[in-house]
């Protein structure tokens, strides 16, 4: 059994410009299921969110969707997911995903994905948790956000130690391997959030 049992995945609600993004999301989902890890994700059926969930489901893996009611009412919820948690707000969605996860993986995505990534990194910087955070770098997708963090460090708005709050892993296979190697933190400071 893996040490990491449950992985929260942040990713796009669209497919993005490159077909490699969707292929990576599907491959990542299939790999999570094969590794015996549960997917916790934003509950959508569209874009990379839908692809990662479909990958897990096709391999008979466990999926928990967490979606705010207003998005469910817009009919973007994945109807194939057996466990769907409906929240009132985007913030409670992120908190629910955080509580259920042993580790976090950021796949390609847009503003929502960037928001989720920065928030979970910031919570770690504030010592509200010490759960692993991995960027799964697909065709350079992680570089713009990592560059923004590096720029904040260079401008002395963040300490150099901020780079140790997350890892950038190139490609799906390497990201899945890294998840298998991790020793997650249990319990701890999450109650402070």
C-alpha positions, -999 to 999 in steps of 0.1 A, spaced: 0 0 0 13 35 -8 21 59 20 2 86 1 -34 73 0 -53 104 -13 -41 130 -38 -58 163 -44 -53 173 -81 -56 209 -92 -60 213 -130 -78 231 -158 -115 230 -166 -105 232 -203 -81 211 -223 -56 238 -231 -38 244 -264 -17 212 -265 -32 177 -268 -4 166 -245 -22 182 -216 -53 161 -218 -32 130 -225 -12 137 -194 -43 142 -173 -58 109 -184 -24 91 -179 -21 106 -145 -55 94 -135 -49 59 -147 -16 59 -129 -31 70 -96 -56 42 -98 -29 17 -106 -9 29 -76 -39 25 -53 -42 62 -46 -76 80 -44 -82 111 -65 -97 141 -48 -105 168 -74 -128 196 -83 -157 174 -94 -159 186 -130 -166 166 -161 -150 191 -184 -114 198 -195 -84 182 -177 -106 178 -146 -128 154 -165 -99 137 -181 -81 129 -148 -113 116 -133 -121 95 -164 -86 80 -162 -91 69 -126 -126 56 -133 -115 36 -164 -89 19 -142 -115 11 -115 -99 36 -90 -114 57 -63 -126 93 -70 -140 119 -48 -153 151 -65 -158 183 -45 -178 209 -63 -196 241 -52 -233 241 -57 -234 269 -82 -211 249 -105 -232 218 -100 -262 237 -110 -244 248 -142 -242 211 -150 -204 208 -151 -204 181 -124 -191 147 -134 -221 123 -133 -198 92 -133 -182 100 -100 -196 78 -72 -188 102 -44 -195 139 -50 -194 164 -22 -213 196 -27 -200 227 -10 -214 262 -6 -184 282 -18 -151 279 -37 -133 284 -4 -151 255 13 -143 234 -17 -106 240 -14 -107 234 24 -126 201 19 -100 190 -7 -72 200 16 -87 179 45 -90 148 24 -56 149 8 -22 135 18 -5 153 -11 -12 178 -38 -4 176 -76 -8 206 -99 -14 197 -136 -17 223 -163 -45 248 -158 -56 284 -158 -65 310 -132 -83 287 -109 -55 262 -109 -30 290 -102 -51 302 -73 -53 267 -58 -16 261 -62 -6 295 -47 -30 291 -18 -18 256 -9 18 267 -11 11 297 10 -6 276 37 25 255 38 47 286 40 26 297 70 31 263 86 -6 254 85 4 221 69 34 202 57 18 180 30 39 175 -2 31 197 -32 42 186 -67 39 204 -100 36 178 -127 54 197 -155 39 189 -188 56 205 -218 68 234 -195 34 241 -181 47 247 -145 74 272 -156 53 304 -157 40 300 -121 74 289 -109 90 319 -126 65 342 -108 76 327 -75 112 330 -84 106 367 -93 90 373 -59 122 357 -43 145 379 -65 125 410 -55 128 399 -18 90 396 -13 95 359 -6 124 341 11 146 317 -9 132 289 13 99 294 -6 114 272 -34 115 243 -9 77 244 -3 70 225 -36 87 203 -61 86 205 -99 86 170 -115 89 165 -152 62 144 -167 35 120 -154 57 89 -149 82 108 -127 54 125 -108 37 92 -100 70 77 -90 76 107 -66 42 102 -51 50 66 -43 82 77 -25 66 103 -3 59 100 34 29 122 41 24 141 73 -6 129 92 -28 152 114 -8 182 125 -15 218 118 -45 215 95 -68 224 124 -53 259 123 -68 266 88 
